[in-house]
Structure formats: C-alpha cells, structure tokens
Amino acid sequence: MATILVVDDELGIRDLLSEILNDEGHTVELAENAAQARSVRAQLRPDLVLLDIWMPDTDGVTLLKEWASSGLLSMPVIMMSGHATIDTAVEATRIGATAFLEKPITMAKLLKAVDQGLNKPSTRPQQPAPSLVRLGSMMATELTVETAMTGGTLPEPLIDLGPQGMQSFNLEGPLREARDEFEKAYFEYHLAKESGSMTRVAEKTGLERTHLYRKLKQLGVDLARSKRSAI
C-alpha cells in the first residue's frame, strides 16, 4: 500500500482522513501546516499528498508551486478546500495538482480520488466533456471547481433563451468576462420573461431589489430594451 501525507490545519479533518486511509491499509503521515509538510516530504517522499488550500502559514497553492519549481512535485497531489474558486482550481491544475476534493469530503470521493491518483498514468487521458445541466428552461455547461480540476476541454456552451434564440459563450477568455457574459444573458432572459418587472425578477433570481439594480447596472443591462422585448 501507499504512504500518504495529509496536510490540513484542522485536527478533525486530519483525524478523519487518517482513519479512513489507515483502514484501507495505507500508511498516513500528518502535517498541520506547510512547514511540517516540507519536512515530511523531504524525509519520507510520500506516494501521494492530500493538500489543503487554506492554511495559516503558507497556502496550499503556494506550497504546490514551491514543490513544482524545486523539482519536488514527483508525487500526485490532491487539493482540498471548502471555499476554493474556479480560478484557484485552474491555477492549481496548471501547477501540477491531479485532482480536487471539496469539503466536506465523503469517504467515496476520497477513496476514488486517492485510487486514481496512485494509479494515474504518466500522461493525462482526455477527459469527457462536462455534462449539460438545465437551469429552468435554459441549458448551460456545468462549470464547477471539480470540473475545472479535471483538465478536460469545455465545449462551447449554448443557452436557450427562448424567443431570444440560442446564445453561445466564449470560454477561451478570462473567467470574469465569461461569467459577466453569462450573467448578463441570464438577467436579460428573466427581464424579458417577466415583462421587465424588477419585483418578479428579484423573486425569481433570489436577489434583493437593490442588489439586483446594482448588478444590472454593473453588467450593462438595458432595462428599457428588456421591457420593449417583452411587449
């Protein structure tokens, strides 16, 4: 079996993962911060590392980058976090992380990720395209942190805007631009559907009216045009 290093500043997480992995026959080493992780990595050369992103001294992505730049990233590293963004996940993937686990971590996901990490081929196979999920009467590409960590290529998503037709989105640009583009189309769709009623759109989207107004202004949504489109 394998030697696995678990790096997490939360004692409960370390104990839980250690118990599960020990039951599977693995040897588990623990570190509560980056300094301890460096020491264990230098002494034992673990077969796999489970690395938390948010830690008090040095965050996991910085430590991952340090290992990569020093030629020490010879083992698969699985990132863990309950608050990571897609930007963080993509950055970790580019540096060399092999997978991502979102907290709270289930035993099934943990064991699957560890098994895949330990048996990962030298070259990453082509990942299947993310599935489409339905949002009301809309279709959108599922884009989660775990999807971003797969390294697969996202297809160009199409969103059904009903009478407004289909709209595609460019996924090659910066994340912020793609997100703003989608959100603008999302709100324009609901404004047209609700005949420009801010009250009903706020209810449908789960936003306070004040927040909704600020969001629409930020995205450059033409409220007058939305009302005309609904007529």
Rosetta blueprint (number, residue, H / E / L):
1 M L
2 A L
3 T E
4 I E
5 L E
6 V E
7 V E
8 D L
9 D L
10 E L
11 L H
12 G H
13 I H
14 R H
15 D H
16 L H
17 L H
18 S H
19 E H
20 I H
21 L H
22 N H
23 D H
24 E L
25 G L
26 H L
27 T E
28 V E
29 E E
30 L E
31 A E
32 E L
33 N L
34 A H
35 A H
36 Q H
37 A H
38 R H
39 S H
40 V H
41 R H
42 A H
43 Q H
44 L H
45 R L
46 P L
47 D L
48 L E
49 V E
50 L E
51 L E
52 D E
53 I L
54 W L
55 M L
56 P L
57 D L
58 T L
59 D L
60 G H
61 V H
62 T H
63 L H
64 L H
65 K H
66 E H
67 W H
68 A H
69 S H
70 S L
71 G L
72 L L
73 L L
74 S L
75 M L
76 P L
77 V E
78 I E
79 M E
80 M E
81 S E
82 G L
83 H L
84 A L
85 T L
86 I H
87 D H
88 T H
89 A H
90 V H
91 E H
92 A H
93 T H
94 R H
95 I H
96 G L
97 A L
98 T L
99 A E
100 F E
101 L E
102 E E
103 K L
104 P L
105 I L
106 T L
107 M H
108 A H
109 K H
110 L H
111 L H
112 K H
113 A H
114 V H
115 D H
116 Q H
117 G H
118 L H
119 N L
120 K L
121 P L
122 S L
123 T L
124 R L
125 P L
126 Q L
127 Q L
128 P L
129 A L
130 P L
131 S L
132 L E
133 V E
134 R E
135 L E
136 G L
137 S L
138 M E
139 M E
140 A E
141 T E
142 E L
143 L L
144 T L
145 V H
146 E H
147 T H
148 A H
149 M L
150 T L
151 G L
152 G L
153 T L
154 L L
155 P L
156 E L
157 P L
158 L E
159 I E
160 D E
161 L L
162 G H
163 P H
164 Q H
165 G L
166 M E
167 Q E
168 S E
169 F L
170 N L
171 L L
172 E L
173 G L
174 P L
175 L H
176 R H
177 E H
178 A H
179 R H
180 D H
181 E H
182 F H
183 E H
184 K H
185 A H
186 Y H
187 F H
188 E H
189 Y H
190 H H
191 L H
192 A H
193 K H
194 E L
195 S L
196 G L
197 S L
198 M H
199 T H
200 R H
201 V H
202 A H
203 E H
204 K H
205 T H
206 G L
207 L L
208 E L
209 R H
210 T H
211 H H
212 L H
213 Y H
214 R H
215 K H
216 L H
217 K H
218 Q H
219 L H
220 G L
221 V L
222 D L
223 L H
224 A H
225 R H
226 S H
227 K H
228 R H
229 S H
230 A H
231 I L
